[in-house]
């Protein structure tokens, strides 16, 4: 059984202002909740599951995990999704404090006002696939704990560091110490460009691209070429797809 007050609080977490207020977020689905319980990413406040789910997955739950059995009807009342898998957890948001120096010897991503939750979630999943540990986001980038972002990461959210920072200040701090690669229409074909194994890949907003203030800090402009032979060509690539292509090209290279 879940109380009305608790149900109300969980539902409020669908909005960023209440996630910020309570420092809590919701994770749904078998794969995601089990990964959350197994990781040291953050502390878990509550776990709710149906009896049917428990009968199927009780052996998968880490020892010493407390959970509350609720009805499918009650679960539906607190879920963000039409289809529920029978399990939902409430966890504490994580505070990420960036020390810019950690970026010097790694390949990292920087996101300039990405707005679509699916894009951010897919980019986090992409970073995890390519072994990129750190993602920098402008403060206006969609919230990391948006339910659609979490779902799109497929669990990668628990393995990647995501910092919300003033990119300009970070770039100024690292000036001369690391290459900043920006994807721009006047950039050099990425497949012909000289790339480095370390650096920051800057990706722009879905419709506006990279902001003027951050363009000033780019040390190497790159471009994903368009090979379409159609007279009317696709205007641009989806932000998450473009990020995947760029990450793949950086990672496939052999560096000295």
Secondary structure, 3 states (H helix, E strand, C coil): CCCHHHHHHHHHCCCHHHHHHHCEEEEECHHHHHHHHHCCCCCEEEEEECHHHHHHHHHHCCCCCCCEECCHHHHHHHCCCCCCCCEEEEEECCCCCCCHHHHCCCEEEEECCCCCHHHHHHHHHHHHHCCCCEEEECCCCCCCCCHHHHHHHCCHHHCCEEEECCHHHHHHHCCCCCCEEEEEEEEEECCCCCCCCCEEEEECECCCECCHHHHCCCCEEEECCCCCCCCCCCCCCCHHHHHHHHHHHHHHCCCC
